[in-house]
Structure formats: C-alpha cells, structure tokens
C-alpha cells in the first residue's frame, strides 16, 4: 500500500458516517502494519540493531524481535 493511499484512508477515517470511518480505520491499520514491517526489514538490512528498532517503535527489544524476528520479515516487502 503506497503512502498516498494511506493518506486517503486517514482522511476517510474522519468520515461522519461511523461505519465508513471504521472501514477506513481498519484498512489504514492493516496498511500501517504492512508499512511498519517493511521498514523494520529495511532497517535490519541496513544494519540497524533490534534495540534501535525497538527504541524507534517505543517497545522492548524482546517485543520487536518476537514480532518481526526470524523468517517473519521475509514476507514484508
């Protein structure tokens, strides 16, 4: 999902109709999860440590490694 689509979804999440806003919010959350996984993978390829990634995400090193460590990053492109 590209950045422009994420921006559109963020705007749509402000819709007056709560169901439309919820639909946009759910899709936005999925898109941001995918984007975050991709960025974690890129960071690792660039030599960024798990500790540095964890700090950027505001979580523990263990949490970020559990979520993105090992083979889980292979599908995050």
mmCIF file of the N, C-alpha and C atoms, coordinates in Angstrom:
data_MODEL
# 
_entry.id   MODEL 
# 
loop_
_atom_site.group_PDB 
_atom_site.id 
_atom_site.type_symbol 
_atom_site.label_atom_id 
_atom_site.label_alt_id 
_atom_site.label_comp_id 
_atom_site.label_asym_id 
_atom_site.label_entity_id 
_atom_site.label_seq_id 
_atom_site.pdbx_PDB_ins_code 
_atom_site.Cartn_x 
_atom_site.Cartn_y 
_atom_site.Cartn_z 
_atom_site.occupancy 
_atom_site.B_iso_or_equiv 
_atom_site.pdbx_formal_charge 
_atom_site.auth_seq_id 
_atom_site.auth_comp_id 
_atom_site.auth_asym_id 
_atom_site.auth_atom_id 
_atom_site.pdbx_PDB_model_num 
ATOM 1   N N  . UNK A 1 1  ? 0.847   -1.168  0.000  1.00 0.00 ? 1  UNK A N  1 
ATOM 2   C CA . UNK A 1 1  ? 0.000   0.000   0.000  1.00 0.00 ? 1  UNK A CA 1 
ATOM 3   C C  . UNK A 1 1  ? 0.895   1.234   0.000  1.00 0.00 ? 1  UNK A C  1 
ATOM 4   N N  . UNK A 1 2  ? 0.654   2.138   -0.931 1.00 0.00 ? 2  UNK A N  1 
ATOM 5   C CA . UNK A 1 2  ? 1.520   3.318   -1.025 1.00 0.00 ? 2  UNK A CA 1 
ATOM 6   C C  . UNK A 1 2  ? 1.090   4.415   -0.053 1.00 0.00 ? 2  UNK A C  1 
ATOM 7   N N  . UNK A 1 3  ? 1.981   5.366   0.130  1.00 0.00 ? 3  UNK A N  1 
ATOM 8   C CA . UNK A 1 3  ? 1.756   6.453   1.093  1.00 0.00 ? 3  UNK A CA 1 
ATOM 9   C C  . UNK A 1 3  ? 0.530   7.288   0.758  1.00 0.00 ? 3  UNK A C  1 
ATOM 10  N N  . UNK A 1 4  ? 0.288   7.528   -0.519 1.00 0.00 ? 4  UNK A N  1 
ATOM 11  C CA . UNK A 1 4  ? -0.869  8.336   -0.915 1.00 0.00 ? 4  UNK A CA 1 
ATOM 12  C C  . UNK A 1 4  ? -2.172  7.656   -0.498 1.00 0.00 ? 4  UNK A C  1 
ATOM 13  N N  . UNK A 1 5  ? -2.229  6.340   -0.651 1.00 0.00 ? 5  UNK A N  1 
ATOM 14  C CA . UNK A 1 5  ? -3.435  5.608   -0.247 1.00 0.00 ? 5  UNK A CA 1 
ATOM 15  C C  . UNK A 1 5  ? -3.609  5.664   1.271  1.00 0.00 ? 5  UNK A C  1 
ATOM 16  N N  . UNK A 1 6  ? -2.513  5.576   2.018  1.00 0.00 ? 6  UNK A N  1 
ATOM 17  C CA . UNK A 1 6  ? -2.593  5.691   3.471  1.00 0.00 ? 6  UNK A CA 1 
ATOM 18  C C  . UNK A 1 6  ? -3.131  7.065   3.882  1.00 0.00 ? 6  UNK A C  1 
ATOM 19  N N  . UNK A 1 7  ? -2.688  8.101   3.188  1.00 0.00 ? 7  UNK A N  1 
ATOM 20  C CA . UNK A 1 7  ? -3.176  9.459   3.469  1.00 0.00 ? 7  UNK A CA 1 
ATOM 21  C C  . UNK A 1 7  ? -4.676  9.548   3.175  1.00 0.00 ? 7  UNK A C  1 
ATOM 22  N N  . UNK A 1 8  ? -5.100  8.974   2.056  1.00 0.00 ? 8  UNK A N  1 
ATOM 23  C CA . UNK A 1 8  ? -6.531  8.968   1.720  1.00 0.00 ? 8  UNK A CA 1 
ATOM 24  C C  . UNK A 1 8  ? -7.347  8.254   2.794  1.00 0.00 ? 8  UNK A C  1 
ATOM 25  N N  . UNK A 1 9  ? -6.831  7.132   3.273  1.00 0.00 ? 9  UNK A N  1 
ATOM 26  C CA . UNK A 1 9  ? -7.544  6.381   4.312  1.00 0.00 ? 9  UNK A CA 1 
ATOM 27  C C  . UNK A 1 9  ? -7.622  7.170   5.613  1.00 0.00 ? 9  UNK A C  1 
ATOM 28  N N  . UNK A 1 10 ? -6.553  7.873   5.950  1.00 0.00 ? 10 UNK A N  1 
ATOM 29  C CA . UNK A 1 10 ? -6.567  8.696   7.163  1.00 0.00 ? 10 UNK A CA 1 
ATOM 30  C C  . UNK A 1 10 ? -7.641  9.772   7.048  1.00 0.00 ? 10 UNK A C  1 
ATOM 31  N N  . UNK A 1 11 ? -7.790  10.350  5.874  1.00 0.00 ? 11 UNK A N  1 
ATOM 32  C CA . UNK A 1 11 ? -8.843  11.339  5.645  1.00 0.00 ? 11 UNK A CA 1 
ATOM 33  C C  . UNK A 1 11 ? -10.221 10.685  5.738  1.00 0.00 ? 11 UNK A C  1 
ATOM 34  N N  . UNK A 1 12 ? -10.364 9.517   5.123  1.00 0.00 ? 12 UNK A N  1 
ATOM 35  C CA . UNK A 1 12 ? -11.643 8.810   5.147  1.00 0.00 ? 12 UNK A CA 1 
ATOM 36  C C  . UNK A 1 12 ? -12.028 8.365   6.559  1.00 0.00 ? 12 UNK A C  1 
ATOM 37  N N  . UNK A 1 13 ? -11.037 8.175   7.418  1.00 0.00 ? 13 UNK A N  1 
ATOM 38  C CA . UNK A 1 13 ? -11.314 7.776   8.806  1.00 0.00 ? 13 UNK A CA 1 
ATOM 39  C C  . UNK A 1 13 ? -12.026 8.889   9.575  1.00 0.00 ? 13 UNK A C  1 
ATOM 40  N N  . UNK A 1 14 ? -12.074 10.088  9.001  1.00 0.00 ? 14 UNK A N  1 
ATOM 41  C CA . UNK A 1 14 ? -12.765 11.221  9.612  1.00 0.00 ? 14 UNK A CA 1 
ATOM 42  C C  . UNK A 1 14 ? -14.190 11.371  9.086  1.00 0.00 ? 14 UNK A C  1 
ATOM 43  N N  . UNK A 1 15 ? -14.646 10.412  8.301  1.00 0.00 ? 15 UNK A N  1 
ATOM 44  C CA . UNK A 1 15 ? -15.988 10.488  7.716  1.00 0.00 ? 15 UNK A CA 1 
ATOM 45  C C  . UNK A 1 15 ? -17.051 10.609  8.803  1.00 0.00 ? 15 UNK A C  1 
ATOM 46  N N  . UNK A 1 16 ? -18.105 11.347  8.527  1.00 0.00 ? 16 UNK A N  1 
ATOM 47  C CA . UNK A 1 16 ? -19.170 11.495  9.520  1.00 0.00 ? 16 UNK A CA 1 
ATOM 48  C C  . UNK A 1 16 ? -19.909 10.188  9.796  1.00 0.00 ? 16 UNK A C  1 
ATOM 49  N N  . UNK A 1 17 ? -19.989 9.320   8.797  1.00 0.00 ? 17 UNK A N  1 
ATOM 50  C CA . UNK A 1 17 ? -20.649 8.019   8.978  1.00 0.00 ? 17 UNK A CA 1 
ATOM 51  C C  . UNK A 1 17 ? -19.707 7.085   9.727  1.00 0.00 ? 17 UNK A C  1 
ATOM 52  N N  . UNK A 1 18 ? -20.106 6.620   10.912 1.00 0.00 ? 18 UNK A N  1 
ATOM 53  C CA . UNK A 1 18 ? -19.188 5.799   11.712 1.00 0.00 ? 18 UNK A CA 1 
ATOM 54  C C  . UNK A 1 18 ? -18.774 4.491   11.037 1.00 0.00 ? 18 UNK A C  1 
ATOM 55  N N  . UNK A 1 19 ? -19.647 3.867   10.261 1.00 0.00 ? 19 UNK A N  1 
ATOM 56  C CA . UNK A 1 19 ? -19.263 2.621   9.591  1.00 0.00 ? 19 UNK A CA 1 
ATOM 57  C C  . UNK A 1 19 ? -18.228 2.872   8.501  1.00 0.00 ? 19 UNK A C  1 
ATOM 58  N N  . UNK A 1 20 ? -18.389 3.952   7.760  1.00 0.00 ? 20 UNK A N  1 
ATOM 59  C CA . UNK A 1 20 ? -17.390 4.308   6.745  1.00 0.00 ? 20 UNK A CA 1 
ATOM 60  C C  . UNK A 1 20 ? -16.054 4.617   7.402  1.00 0.00 ? 20 UNK A C  1 
ATOM 61  N N  . UNK A 1 21 ? -16.099 5.363   8.506  1.00 0.00 ? 21 UNK A N  1 
ATOM 62  C CA . UNK A 1 21 ? -14.873 5.707   9.227  1.00 0.00 ? 21 UNK A CA 1 
ATOM 63  C C  . UNK A 1 21 ? -14.204 4.453   9.795  1.00 0.00 ? 21 UNK A C  1 
ATOM 64  N N  . UNK A 1 22 ? -14.999 3.533   10.326 1.00 0.00 ? 22 UNK A N  1 
ATOM 65  C CA . UNK A 1 22 ? -14.432 2.279   10.854 1.00 0.00 ? 22 UNK A CA 1 
ATOM 66  C C  . UNK A 1 22 ? -13.786 1.448   9.763  1.00 0.00 ? 22 UNK A C  1 
ATOM 67  N N  . UNK A 1 23 ? -14.433 1.369   8.620  1.00 0.00 ? 23 UNK A N  1 
ATOM 68  C CA . UNK A 1 23 ? -13.870 0.622   7.493  1.00 0.00 ? 23 UNK A CA 1 
ATOM 69  C C  . UNK A 1 23 ? -12.521 1.219   7.082  1.00 0.00 ? 23 UNK A C  1 
ATOM 70  N N  . UNK A 1 24 ? -12.478 2.531   6.976  1.00 0.00 ? 24 UNK A N  1 
ATOM 71  C CA . UNK A 1 24 ? -11.226 3.204   6.604  1.00 0.00 ? 24 UNK A CA 1 
ATOM 72  C C  . UNK A 1 24 ? -10.164 3.001   7.676  1.00 0.00 ? 24 UNK A C  1 
ATOM 73  N N  . UNK A 1 25 ? -10.566 3.087   8.940  1.00 0.00 ? 25 UNK A N  1 
ATOM 74  C CA . UNK A 1 25 ? -9.617  2.910   10.036 1.00 0.00 ? 25 UNK A CA 1 
ATOM 75  C C  . UNK A 1 25 ? -9.020  1.503   10.030 1.00 0.00 ? 25 UNK A C  1 
ATOM 76  N N  . UNK A 1 26 ? -9.854  0.499   9.793  1.00 0.00 ? 26 UNK A N  1 
ATOM 77  C CA . UNK A 1 26 ? -9.366  -0.882  9.764  1.00 0.00 ? 26 UNK A CA 1 
ATOM 78  C C  . UNK A 1 26 ? -8.383  -1.094  8.616  1.00 0.00 ? 26 UNK A C  1 
ATOM 79  N N  . UNK A 1 27 ? -8.712  -0.550  7.447  1.00 0.00 ? 27 UNK A N  1 
ATOM 80  C CA . UNK A 1 27 ? -7.805  -0.686  6.308  1.00 0.00 ? 27 UNK A CA 1 
ATOM 81  C C  . UNK A 1 27 ? -6.520  0.091   6.541  1.00 0.00 ? 27 UNK A C  1 
ATOM 82  N N  . UNK A 1 28 ? -6.633  1.256   7.157  1.00 0.00 ? 28 UNK A N  1 
ATOM 83  C CA . UNK A 1 28 ? -5.459  2.058   7.490  1.00 0.00 ? 28 UNK A CA 1 
ATOM 84  C C  . UNK A 1 28 ? -4.547  1.303   8.449  1.00 0.00 ? 28 UNK A C  1 
ATOM 85  N N  . UNK A 1 29 ? -5.122  0.681   9.459  1.00 0.00 ? 29 UNK A N  1 
ATOM 86  C CA . UNK A 1 29 ? -4.327  -0.090  10.429 1.00 0.00 ? 29 UNK A CA 1 
ATOM 87  C C  . UNK A 1 29 ? -3.577  -1.223  9.735  1.00 0.00 ? 29 UNK A C  1 
ATOM 88  N N  . UNK A 1 30 ? -4.252  -1.939  8.837  1.00 0.00 ? 30 UNK A N  1 
ATOM 89  C CA . UNK A 1 30 ? -3.578  -3.019  8.092  1.00 0.00 ? 30 UNK A CA 1 
ATOM 90  C C  . UNK A 1 30 ? -2.449  -2.465  7.234  1.00 0.00 ? 30 UNK A C  1 
ATOM 91  N N  . UNK A 1 31 ? -2.703  -1.358  6.578  1.00 0.00 ? 31 UNK A N  1 
ATOM 92  C CA . UNK A 1 31 ? -1.676  -0.750  5.731  1.00 0.00 ? 31 UNK A CA 1 
ATOM 93  C C  . UNK A 1 31 ? -0.481  -0.273  6.526  1.00 0.00 ? 31 UNK A C  1 
ATOM 94  N N  . UNK A 1 32 ? -0.733  0.312   7.691  1.00 0.00 ? 32 UNK A N  1 
ATOM 95  C CA . UNK A 1 32 ? 0.366   0.776   8.531  1.00 0.00 ? 32 UNK A CA 1 
ATOM 96  C C  . UNK A 1 32 ? 1.168   -0.395  9.090  1.00 0.00 ? 32 UNK A C  1 
ATOM 97  N N  . UNK A 1 33 ? 0.495   -1.483  9.427  1.00 0.00 ? 33 UNK A N  1 
ATOM 98  C CA . UNK A 1 33 ? 1.205   -2.684  9.886  1.00 0.00 ? 33 UNK A CA 1 
ATOM 99  C C  . UNK A 1 33 ? 2.138   -3.201  8.799  1.00 0.00 ? 33 UNK A C  1 
ATOM 100 N N  . UNK A 1 34 ? 1.639   -3.247  7.573  1.00 0.00 ? 34 UNK A N  1 
ATOM 101 C CA . UNK A 1 34 ? 2.468   -3.710  6.458  1.00 0.00 ? 34 UNK A CA 1 
ATOM 102 C C  . UNK A 1 34 ? 3.657   -2.771  6.239  1.00 0.00 ? 34 UNK A C  1 
ATOM 103 N N  . UNK A 1 35 ? 3.388   -1.482  6.304  1.00 0.00 ? 35 UNK A N  1 
ATOM 104 C CA . UNK A 1 35 ? 4.453   -0.492  6.097  1.00 0.00 ? 35 UNK A CA 1 
ATOM 105 C C  . UNK A 1 35 ? 5.505   -0.597  7.189  1.00 0.00 ? 35 UNK A C  1 
ATOM 106 N N  . UNK A 1 36 ? 5.053   -0.765  8.425  1.00 0.00 ? 36 UNK A N  1 
ATOM 107 C CA . UNK A 1 36 ? 5.985   -0.889  9.539  1.00 0.00 ? 36 UNK A CA 1 
ATOM 108 C C  . UNK A 1 36 ? 6.855   -2.126  9.379  1.00 0.00 ? 36 UNK A C  1 
ATOM 109 N N  . UNK A 1 37 ? 6.265   -3.245  9.007  1.00 0.00 ? 37 UNK A N  1 
ATOM 110 C CA . UNK A 1 37 ? 7.039   -4.473  8.812  1.00 0.00 ? 37 UNK A CA 1 
ATOM 111 C C  . UNK A 1 37 ? 8.082   -4.291  7.709  1.00 0.00 ? 37 UNK A C  1 
ATOM 112 N N  . UNK A 1 38 ? 7.683   -3.623  6.635  1.00 0.00 ? 38 UNK A N  1 
ATOM 113 C CA . UNK A 1 38 ? 8.622   -3.358  5.546  1.00 0.00 ? 38 UNK A CA 1 
ATOM 114 C C  . UNK A 1 38 ? 9.787   -2.498  6.027  1.00 0.00 ? 38 UNK A C  1 
ATOM 115 N N  . UNK A 1 39 ? 9.478   -1.468  6.805  1.00 0.00 ? 39 UNK A N  1 
ATOM 116 C CA . UNK A 1 39 ? 10.525  -0.570  7.306  1.00 0.00 ? 39 UNK A CA 1 
ATOM 117 C C  . UNK A 1 39 ? 11.446  -1.276  8.299  1.00 0.00 ? 39 UNK A C  1 
ATOM 118 N N  . UNK A 1 40 ? 10.900  -2.157  9.115  1.00 0.00 ? 40 UNK A N  1 
ATOM 119 C CA . UNK A 1 40 ? 11.740  -2.936  10.028 1.00 0.00 ? 40 UNK A CA 1 
ATOM 120 C C  . UNK A 1 40 ? 12.696  -3.809  9.205  1.00 0.00 ? 40 UNK A C  1 
ATOM 121 N N  . UNK A 1 41 ? 12.175  -4.442  8.181  1.00 0.00 ? 41 UNK A N  1 
ATOM 122 C CA . UNK A 1 41 ? 13.025  -5.265  7.314  1.00 0.00 ? 41 UNK A CA 1 
ATOM 123 C C  . UNK A 1 41 ? 14.123  -4.457  6.652  1.00 0.00 ? 41 UNK A C  1 
ATOM 124 N N  . UNK A 1 42 ? 13.767  -3.279  6.149  1.00 0.00 ? 42 UNK A N  1 
ATOM 125 C CA . UNK A 1 42 ? 14.778  -2.410  5.526  1.00 0.00 ? 42 UNK A CA 1 
ATOM 126 C C  . UNK A 1 42 ? 15.818  -1.973  6.540  1.00 0.00 ? 42 UNK A C  1 
ATOM 127 N N  . UNK A 1 43 ? 15.362  -1.637  7.732  1.00 0.00 ? 43 UNK A N  1 
ATOM 128 C CA . UNK A 1 43 ? 16.298  -1.225  8.784  1.00 0.00 ? 43 UNK A CA 1 
ATOM 129 C C  . UNK A 1 43 ? 17.281  -2.344  9.102  1.00 0.00 ? 43 UNK A C  1 
ATOM 130 N N  . UNK A 1 44 ? 16.771  -3.563  9.226  1.00 0.00 ? 44 UNK A N  1 
ATOM 131 C CA . UNK A 1 44 ? 17.647  -4.695  9.524  1.00 0.00 ? 44 UNK A CA 1 
ATOM 132 C C  . UNK A 1 44 ? 18.664  -4.910  8.402  1.00 0.00 ? 44 UNK A C  1 
ATOM 133 N N  . UNK A 1 45 ? 18.215  -4.796  7.158  1.00 0.00 ? 45 UNK A N  1 
ATOM 134 C CA . UNK A 1 45 ? 19.137  -4.944  6.027  1.00 0.00 ? 45 UNK A CA 1 
ATOM 135 C C  . UNK A 1 45 ? 20.209  -3.856  6.030  1.00 0.00 ? 45 UNK A C  1 
ATOM 136 N N  . UNK A 1 46 ? 19.861  -2.697  6.569  1.00 0.00 ? 46 UNK A N  1 
ATOM 137 C CA . UNK A 1 46 ? 20.821  -1.591  6.665  1.00 0.00 ? 46 UNK A CA 1 
ATOM 138 C C  . UNK A 1 46 ? 21.707  -1.693  7.900  1.00 0.00 ? 46 UNK A C  1 
ATOM 139 N N  . UNK A 1 47 ? 21.540  -2.758  8.688  1.00 0.00 ? 47 UNK A N  1 
ATOM 140 C CA . UNK A 1 47 ? 22.397  -2.962  9.847  1.00 0.00 ? 47 UNK A CA 1 
ATOM 141 C C  . UNK A 1 47 ? 21.903  -2.350  11.146 1.00 0.00 ? 47 UNK A C  1 
ATOM 142 N N  . UNK A 1 48 ? 20.664  -1.880  11.155 1.00 0.00 ? 48 UNK A N  1 
ATOM 143 C CA . UNK A 1 48 ? 20.103  -1.314  12.380 1.00 0.00 ? 48 UNK A CA 1 
ATOM 144 C C  . UNK A 1 48 ? 19.845  -2.453  13.368 1.00 0.00 ? 48 UNK A C  1 
ATOM 145 N N  . UNK A 1 49 ? 20.175  -2.233  14.635 1.00 0.00 ? 49 UNK A N  1 
ATOM 146 C CA . UNK A 1 49 ? 20.012  -3.284  15.642 1.00 0.00 ? 49 UNK A CA 1 
ATOM 147 C C  . UNK A 1 49 ? 18.560  -3.385  16.095 1.00 0.00 ? 49 UNK A C  1 
ATOM 148 N N  . UNK A 1 50 ? 18.233  -4.535  16.687 1.00 0.00 ? 50 UNK A N  1 
ATOM 149 C CA . UNK A 1 50 ? 16.896  -4.727  17.255 1.00 0.00 ? 50 UNK A CA 1 
ATOM 150 C C  . UNK A 1 50 ? 16.641  -3.693  18.347 1.00 0.00 ? 50 UNK A C  1 
ATOM 151 N N  . UNK A 1 51 ? 17.652  -3.365  19.108 1.00 0.00 ? 51 UNK A N  1 
ATOM 152 C CA . UNK A 1 51 ? 17.489  -2.360  20.173 1.00 0.00 ? 51 UNK A CA 1 
ATOM 153 C C  . UNK A 1 51 ? 17.129  -1.000  19.598 1.00 0.00 ? 51 UNK A C  1 
ATOM 154 N N  . UNK A 1 52 ? 17.770  -0.609  18.507 1.00 0.00 ? 52 UNK A N  1 
ATOM 155 C CA . UNK A 1 52 ? 17.474  0.671   17.877 1.00 0.00 ? 52 UNK A CA 1 
ATOM 156 C C  . UNK A 1 52 ? 16.057  0.700   17.305 1.00 0.00 ? 52 UNK A C  1 
ATOM 157 N N  . UNK A 1 53 ? 15.657  -0.404  16.688 1.00 0.00 ? 53 UNK A N  1 
ATOM 158 C CA . UNK A 1 53 ? 14.302  -0.506  16.138 1.00 0.00 ? 53 UNK A CA 1 
ATOM 159 C C  . UNK A 1 53 ? 13.287  -0.442  17.266 1.00 0.00 ? 53 UNK A C  1 
ATOM 160 N N  . UNK A 1 54 ? 13.555  -1.173  18.344 1.00 0.00 ? 54 UNK A N  1 
ATOM 161 C CA . UNK A 1 54 ? 12.642  -1.172  19.488 1.00 0.00 ? 54 UNK A CA 1 
ATOM 162 C C  . UNK A 1 54 ? 12.479  0.234   20.047 1.00 0.00 ? 54 UNK A C  1 
ATOM 163 N N  . UNK A 1 55 ? 13.573  0.960   20.155 1.00 0.00 ? 55 UNK A N  1 
ATOM 164 C CA . UNK A 1 55 ? 13.509  2.323   20.674 1.00 0.00 ? 55 UNK A CA 1 
ATOM 165 C C  . UNK A 1 55 ? 12.665  3.208   19.749 1.00 0.00 ? 55 UNK A C  1 
ATOM 166 N N  . UNK A 1 56 ? 12.850  3.072   18.462 1.00 0.00 ? 56 UNK A N  1 
ATOM 167 C CA . UNK A 1 56 ? 12.079  3.869   17.500 1.00 0.00 ? 56 UNK A CA 1 
ATOM 168 C C  . UNK A 1 56 ? 10.583  3.570   17.588 1.00 0.00 ? 56 UNK A C  1 
ATOM 169 N N  . UNK A 1 57 ? 10.252  2.318   17.882 1.00 0.00 ? 57 UNK A N  1 
ATOM 170 C CA . UNK A 1 57 ? 8.847   1.909   17.967 1.00 0.00 ? 57 UNK A CA 1 
ATOM 171 C C  . UNK A 1 57 ? 8.259   2.091   19.366 1.00 0.00 ? 57 UNK A C  1 
ATOM 172 N N  . UNK A 1 58 ? 9.104   2.376   20.336 1.00 0.00 ? 58 UNK A N  1 
ATOM 173 C CA . UNK A 1 58 ? 8.620   2.571   21.701 1.00 0.00 ? 58 UNK A CA 1 
ATOM 174 C C  . UNK A 1 58 ? 8.212   1.289   22.395 1.00 0.00 ? 58 UNK A C  1 
ATOM 175 N N  . UNK A 1 59 ? 8.902   0.197   22.043 1.00 0.00 ? 59 UNK A N  1 
ATOM 176 C CA . UNK A 1 59 ? 8.638   -1.106  22.661 1.00 0.00 ? 59 UNK A CA 1 
ATOM 177 C C  . UNK A 1 59 ? 9.958   -1.716  23.113 1.00 0.00 ? 59 UNK A C  1 
ATOM 178 N N  . UNK A 1 60 ? 9.893   -2.851  23.767 1.00 0.00 ? 60 UNK A N  1 
ATOM 179 C CA . UNK A 1 60 ? 11.111  -3.524  24.196 1.00 0.00 ? 60 UNK A CA 1 
ATOM 180 C C  . UNK A 1 60 ? 11.765  -4.246  23.012 1.00 0.00 ? 60 UNK A C  1 
ATOM 181 N N  . UNK A 1 61 ? 13.045  -4.508  23.181 1.00 0.00 ? 61 UNK A N  1 
ATOM 182 C CA . UNK A 1 61 ? 13.782  -5.264  22.169 1.00 0.00 ? 61 UNK A CA 1 
ATOM 183 C C  . UNK A 1 61 ? 13.152  -6.644  21.990 1.00 0.00 ? 61 UNK A C  1 
ATOM 184 N N  . UNK A 1 62 ? 12.751  -7.256  23.087 1.00 0.00 ? 62 UNK A N  1 
ATOM 185 C CA . UNK A 1 62 ? 12.137  -8.582  23.027 1.00 0.00 ? 62 UNK A CA 1 
ATOM 186 C C  . UNK A 1 62 ? 10.832  -8.542  22.242 1.00 0.00 ? 62 UNK A C  1 
ATOM 187 N N  . UNK A 1 63 ? 10.032  -7.498  22.465 1.00 0.00 ? 63 UNK A N  1 
ATOM 188 C CA . UNK A 1 63 ? 8.745   -7.393  21.768 1.00 0.00 ? 63 UNK A CA 1 
ATOM 189 C C  . UNK A 1 63 ? 8.944   -7.237  20.258 1.00 0.00 ? 63 UNK A C  1 
ATOM 190 N N  . UNK A 1 64 ? 9.881   -6.385  19.860 1.00 0.00 ? 64 UNK A N  1 
ATOM 191 C CA . UNK A 1 64 ? 10.093  -6.173  18.432 1.00 0.00 ? 64 UNK A CA 1 
ATOM 192 C C  . UNK A 1 64 ? 10.706  -7.412  17.788 1.00 0.00 ? 64 UNK A C  1 
ATOM 193 N N  . UNK A 1 65 ? 11.589  -8.084  18.481 1.00 0.00 ? 65 UNK A N  1 
ATOM 194 C CA . UNK A 1 65 ? 12.188  -9.299  17.920 1.00 0.00 ? 65 UNK A CA 1 
ATOM 195 C C  . UNK A 1 65 ? 11.149  -10.405 17.813 1.00 0.00 ? 65 UNK A C  1 
ATOM 196 N N  . UNK A 1 66 ? 10.289  -10.504 18.819 1.00 0.00 ? 66 UNK A N  1 
ATOM 197 C CA . UNK A 1 66 ? 9.226   -11.517 18.798 1.00 0.00 ? 66 UNK A CA 1 
ATOM 198 C C  . UNK A 1 66 ? 8.279   -11.263 17.622 1.00 0.00 ? 66 UNK A C  1 
ATOM 199 N N  . UNK A 1 67 ? 7.999   -9.996  17.363 1.00 0.00 ? 67 UNK A N  1 
ATOM 200 C CA . UNK A 1 67 ? 7.053   -9.654  16.303 1.00 0.00 ? 67 UNK A CA 1 
ATOM 201 C C  . UNK A 1 67 ? 7.658   -9.752  14.907 1.00 0.00 ? 67 UNK A C  1 
ATOM 202 N N  . UNK A 1 68 ? 8.895   -9.322  14.762 1.00 0.00 ? 68 UNK A N  1 
ATOM 203 C CA . UNK A 1 68 ? 9.490   -9.219  13.431 1.00 0.00 ? 68 UNK A CA 1 
ATOM 204 C C  . UNK A 1 68 ? 10.711  -10.098 13.209 1.00 0.00 ? 68 UNK A C  1 
ATOM 205 N N  . UNK A 1 69 ? 11.172  -10.790 14.232 1.00 0.00 ? 69 UNK A N  1 
ATOM 206 C CA . UNK A 1 69 ? 12.401  -11.561 14.115 1.00 0.00 ? 69 UNK A CA 1 
ATOM 207 C C  . UNK A 1 69 ? 12.255  -12.787 13.237 1.00 0.00 ? 69 UNK A C  1 
ATOM 208 N N  . UNK A 1 70 ? 13.381  -13.345 12.885 1.00 0.00 ? 70 UNK A N  1 
ATOM 209 C CA . UNK A 1 70 ? 13.414  -14.591 12.135 1.00 0.00 ? 70 UNK A CA 1 
ATOM 210 C C  . UNK A 1 70 ? 12.835  -14.458 10.741 1.00 0.00 ? 70 UNK A C  1 
ATOM 211 N N  . UNK A 1 71 ? 12.062  -15.451 10.333 1.00 0.00 ? 71 UNK A N  1 
ATOM 212 C CA . UNK A 1 71 ? 11.519  -15.517 8.977  1.00 0.00 ? 71 UNK A CA 1 
ATOM 213 C C  . UNK A 1 71 ? 10.308  -14.631 8.760  1.00 0.00 ? 71 UNK A C  1 
ATOM 214 N N  . UNK A 1 72 ? 9.782   -14.007 9.806  1.00 0.00 ? 72 UNK A N  1 
ATOM 215 C CA . UNK A 1 72 ? 8.579   -13.185 9.657  1.00 0.00 ? 72 UNK A CA 1 
ATOM 216 C C  . UNK A 1 72 ? 8.803   -11.993 8.735  1.00 0.00 ? 72 UNK A C  1 
ATOM 217 N N  . UNK A 1 73 ? 10.030  -11.540 8.592  1.00 0.00 ? 73 UNK A N  1 
ATOM 218 C CA . UNK A 1 73 ? 10.308  -10.390 7.736  1.00 0.00 ? 73 UNK A CA 1 
ATOM 219 C C  . UNK A 1 73 ? 10.362  -10.759 6.256  1.00 0.00 ? 73 UNK A C  1 
ATOM 220 N N  . UNK A 1 74 ? 10.469  -12.030 5.954  1.00 0.00 ? 74 UNK A N  1 
ATOM 221 C CA . UNK A 1 74 ? 10.623  -12.432 4.547  1.00 0.00 ? 74 UNK A CA 1 
ATOM 222 C C  . UNK A 1 74 ? 9.423   -12.005 3.705  1.00 0.00 ? 74 UNK A C  1 
ATOM 223 N N  . UNK A 1 75 ? 8.228   -11.981 4.271  1.00 0.00 ? 75 UNK A N  1 
ATOM 224 C CA . UNK A 1 75 ? 7.049   -11.579 3.522  1.00 0.00 ? 75 UNK A CA 1 
ATOM 225 C C  . UNK A 1 75 ? 6.745   -10.108 3.617  1.00 0.00 ? 75 UNK A C  1 
ATOM 226 N N  . UNK A 1 76 ? 7.604   -9.336  4.227  1.00 0.00 ? 76 UNK A N  1 
ATOM 227 C CA . UNK A 1 76 ? 7.322   -7.918  4.491  1.00 0.00 ? 76 UNK A CA 1 
ATOM 228 C C  . UNK A 1 76 ? 7.935   -7.006  3.434  1.00 0.00 ? 76 UNK A C  1 
ATOM 229 N N  . UNK A 1 77 ? 7.608   -7.224  2.190  1.00 0.00 ? 77 UNK A N  1 
ATOM 230 C CA . UNK A 1 77 ? 8.171   -6.365  1.127  1.00 0.00 ? 77 UNK A CA 1 
ATOM 231 C C  . UNK A 1 77 ? 7.094   -5.580  0.462  1.00 0.00 ? 77 UNK A C  1 
# 
